[in-house]
């Protein structure tokens, strides 16, 4: 969660058009609906409600870079029946706030062996407080909260407001406030962490209004993190603690409490309604929770160790990849041709080819069909961007190369391209 989310303040214009349930985006393949999932948490009923909505679309459901779900190809905005079902499943607690409910957390939520604090209740408290405050409905759909349980899973997510669990000098767990990737000197008791995050969000809105009201994120304001810290009565930490980094990978992990978390990758982040229904069935049968993540994974948490093979089998039958050596891990692509009118190349085809050459330890890699680079994770190790006329720019730490087409881009990267 360190490092600014933006290298320089971008110019914002117009209204916030981030897709939502009640404010759809008209893509090339129809209406696009985005369902916010604070902490990536999904109940079986929630999975079924999203699957039912997708039945009226083109059958494509995507896990986004913020662990939300979006449904593609709807002929029109969701019906009253669909919104009622989403509301009953807990996915639409406040119509006014739905775009603002962007709260990331590790899918393990304190269950990882290196975690310091459980975070499910904290995420829920932030969400409740957000929806209870009419003023916070003014946050843009780009504004992002993140809660790190101390494992480092949220370290690279570029949140506007972050809470990171760490131990203080007496060994007690506290949450440090992080603003646009900048750690501050403010540490709070876990019971007060949600209030601190919400206070920071209100302070951002006040700062935004003072800065001509056009900032969507903290990084949109020059030295925004420092200005926001001063408003909150804190400051940039002079010597911030070392930050852990954890990427959630496919496979089985023994939780701190002895139960098992089983994680699987959705290839290029795409699912079908049937996959969601199979997932819902597995969650009910096993009595477990379901979590999505920015790595386009799905995790079954709190699995009885004896039921681990059953959980893995259920995920595989639903179309997920459970092998952590598979090339789909940390490989992503934008919606591409047929789904976006701005797409210049079939980057999903190219990304699928790349999956065959990648393996365990391959860096994060994203393929974009235009210069907007939608869906790109923070600081990917490999970036391929279609720039028109068939050309593709491939960027890696070793340098930037322009090639004539997607075939050449795939060939340039070669097997198991590393950093």
N, C-alpha and C positions, 0 to 999 in steps of 0.2 A: 504493500500500500504506500510505498515511498515513491518519490519522483513525481513531478507535476503531471496531471492528466493531459495537459496541453502545452506544447512548446511555446506557443504564442497565442494571445487572445484572438479568436476568429471573429469575423463580423457576422452578426446575426441579423436577419431581417424577416419580416412577416410573422405569421402566427405559428404556434407550435403544432406541427402536423404529425407528430409521432403517432403511429397507429394505436388504437385502443379497441375496446369492445363496442363502445357507443360512438366512437369517432374513427371509422374505418379509413384505410388508405386504398385508393383505386390504383392497383398495379396492372400490369399488362395482362395478367391471368385472372383478373377480377378483384373483388373487394378483399382486403387483407385485414384480419383482426388479430390484435395482440392481447393476450391474457397475461396480466402481471401475476407473478408467483413469488411473493416475498420469501427469501430464504430458499427458493426452489421447491418448497413443500407442496405436495399434492396428496389428497386423499383419493381413495378408490372412486368415490362419487364425483370428485372433481375431474378425474381422468375420463370417466364415462360422459360427463357433461361436455367436455372439449371434443371427444370423439363424435358425439351427436351433432355438434355444430359443424364439424368437418365433413359429416355425411352430406351436408348441403353445399359443400365446396367441391374442389377438384381432388379431394382425398389427400392433400399434402399438409402435414403439420410439421412445424420446424421448432427446434430448440434454439433460441437466440443466444447471442454473445453475453446476454445478461441473465441467462437461465430462465427466461420466460418462454411461453409457448405462443406461436402464431399460426393461424389457420388461413390457408390460401384458397383462392378461386371461388369465393362466394359470389353469387349473382347479385346479391343485395346485402344491405346491412343485416345483422342478426335479428331474428324475429323476437317478439315479446316473449314467446315460449322459451327461446334459447336463453335470453338474458335472465329470465326468471330461474331457469335451471342452474345457470352459472352462479346466480346470487345465492340460491339455496345450498350450493356446494361450497360457498365461502369465497368464491373467486371475484365477487363484485360487491364488496361491503359498502362502498361509497361511490356513487356515480360521479360526483364532483372531483374525486381524488384519484380516479383510476390511473391516469397517466403518471401521477407522482409516486405511485407505490413501487418504486424501483429499489429494492433492498436485497443486496447480495449477501450470501453467507456460505460457508463450506457446506457441501451436501452431508458431511458427517456431523456437523454442528456440535463439536465438542467430544465426539466419540473417537477421534483419531488418537493413537497412543501419545502423540506429542502435543495434543491440545491441552489447554489450561482451564477452559471454562465451557460449560454448556451454553449454547446460544439460542436455542429455539424460543425460549420465553422472552429473551431480549429482542429478537426479531419481531415477535408478535407484539411486544409492547411498543416498539417504534411504529409498526403498522397501525395499531389502534390509536396511538397519539396523533399520528399523521392524519388519519381519517376524521378524528374528532375536532381538528382545528380548521375552520373554514379558510383561514389565511394561507395555510400550506397547500391548498388546492392550486395556488398560483405557481408552484414549482413546475418547471418544464418536464416533459417526458424524457429529457436527456439527463436530468439531475439524478445522481446516484448515491445511495447510502451503501456502505459495506461493513459487515461485522466479521472480524477475524477472531477465531477461538484460540489463537496463540500458535496454531499449527503453521501459519503462513499461507494458507490456501487462498486468501484474498489479497495477498501482498502486491500482485501485479495488475489489479483490476481497475486502477485509475478512478477511484471513487472521489466524489466531491466531499463527502463527510464519511470518515472511517472511524471505527472503534476497534482497537487492537488489544487483545488480552495479553497481559504480561505480569510478571511478579515485581512488587516493589522491594525496597531495601529490607523490609521485614518478612519477605516471602509471601505476602498476601497478594491475591489476584486482583488486579485493577485493570480498567480499560483506558487506554490512552486515546485522546482525540487526535485524529489526523485530518488535515484540511487540504484537499487537492494534492494528496501525496506528501504533504509536509507534516511531520510529527510535531506536535505542540508539547508544552510543558504540563498540560492539563490531564491529570489522571483522576478517574472517578471510581467509586465503589460500583460493583455490578448492578446493584439496585438502582443507582442513579444514572446509569449509562444511557438509557433510552431518553431521559429528560435532557441529557447533555447533547445528544444528537439532534433532538427536536429544537433545542435552543439555538444550535448552530444553524439549522435550516431557517429559522425565523430571522436570525442575524444576517444570513445571506440575502434574504428578500429585502431587508432594510438597506443593506449595502447596495444591492442591485437598483433599488429605487433611487438611491443617492447617485448612482452612476448612469442615469438616463434610462433605466428600466429595460435595457435590451440584453442583459446578460442571462443566459440560460444555465451556465455552470460557473463554478468559482473561477475556473481558469479563463473564462471570458473577460475577466476584469484584470487589468494589469496589477501584478503583485496582490492578486485577490486573496491568497491564503494569509498573507501577512496582515492585510487590512481586516479580514474576517477575524483573525486571532485577536487583534486589538479590540474589536467590538465585544468579544467574549471575555476580555480581561485576561487573556493568556498571550503566549508568544511562541515563535518558532523555537524548537528545542535546539540548544547550542551544540549538543553532541548526541544526536539521536542513537538509540540502541540499535544493535545489529538486527536485521530483519530476516526472518526465515522465509523460504520460498517453498511451496508445496504444490505440485500439480496432481490433481486427482486422476488416477489411471484406472483402466479396466482391471478386474480381478477381484479376489476376495481378501478382506482385511479383518483381522480380529480386533474388535473394538476394545476400548478401555475396560468395559464391563464384562468382557468375555463373549458377548454376542458377536455376530458377524455382519459386516457390510459388504454387499455384493454390487460391484459397479460394472456397467457395460456402456459401450459407445454406440450412439446412433450415427451410422455412416453419413457424413456431411450434414449431420444435424436433422435429418428428415425421418419422419415417422408416418404411419398410416393410422386411420381410425381403428383398424383391427389390432394394430400393435398396442394402442392405448387401452383397448378393451382387454387384451390379454394381460397387460400390465396390471390393470385394475383387478382382474380375477386373481392374479398371483398375490397381490397385496392383501386381498380379503382372505384367501386360502391360508396364507402364511402368517397373517396378523401383523404385518409390518408396514412401515412408512415408505414413501417414495419421494426421492429428491432429484431435481435436475441440477445441472451445473453449467458454468460458462464454457466448459470443455465439451459441450454437447453430449454429456453423459447422463445416465439414469442410474441412481443408486437405491437399492433396497436396504434399508437400515434396520437394525435390531433383529436380524434373522437368527433363529435358533441354530447353533452349529450343526446339529443333525440334519437340518433342512437346507443346508448350503447347496448340495447338489441339485435339489429341487428348484431352488431360487435361480441358480445358474441356467438350468434347463429351461425354465420359464422365460428368462430373458432371451436366450438364444432362439426359442420358438417364436418369440415376438419380433425377431429380426435384428436384435442387438448383437454386438460383438463383445465377447467377454474376455478374449485373449489380449493381454497387455502388450504382446509383441506384434499385434496386428497393425498394419500401416494406417488405419483410419484414425488412430489416436492423435489428437492435436492437429488434425487436418481439417480445414474448413474452406468454404466457398460461399460467395454471395448467391442470390437467387438465380442470376444468369439469364440466358436467352429464354424467351417465352414467358418469363415471369416478370421481367423488368424492361420497360421501354428504353432505358438508357444502356442496356447491356450491349457490348460490342463483340463478344465472343462467348463460346460455349465453355466457360471455365469449369463447370461442374464435370463435364466429360474429361477435361484435362486433370482435374483433381482426382477423379476416380482412377485414372491411369497412374497417377503418382502413388496412390495407396498401395499398389503392387510392389513398388520399389522402396517403400519406407518400412521401418521396423522399430523395435524398442530403442528409445533414446533419440529418435529423430526430433528435431526442433519443431516448434509450432510453425505451421505453414498455412497461408491463406491465399486464395485465388479470387481476384476481383475482376468483374466484367467491365468496369469503367473506373475512372479516376476517383470516384467518390469513396471507393473501398468500403462499402457497406458490410457490416458484420465482422470486420477485421478485429481480432483480439489485440490487446495492448502489446506492442513491441514483438511481433512475430519474428522468428528467426529467419524465415523465408517468406517473401512477398512477391506475388506475380500479379501484374496489373495490365489489363488490355487497354491500349491507348488509341485504338482506331487504326483503320487500314490494315488490320491483321496483326499489327505489331504488339509485342508484349514486353514489358519491363520486368526483369527479375532482379530483386534486391536481396542481398545477403550481407552478413558482416564483412565478407571478403570483397564486396563491391556491388556495383549496379551495372547490368548488361541489358541492352535492348536487342531483341531477336525478332525475326520476321513473323512468326506465328506460334500457335500453341504447341505444335509438334516440336518445334525447336526449343521452346521453353522447357518442355518435359525432358527432352534429351539433354539439355544443358544441366539440369539438376541431377539426373542420373540416380543410381541406386543409393538409398540411405544417405541422402545429403545431410551433412552435419554442419555445425556452426563454423 
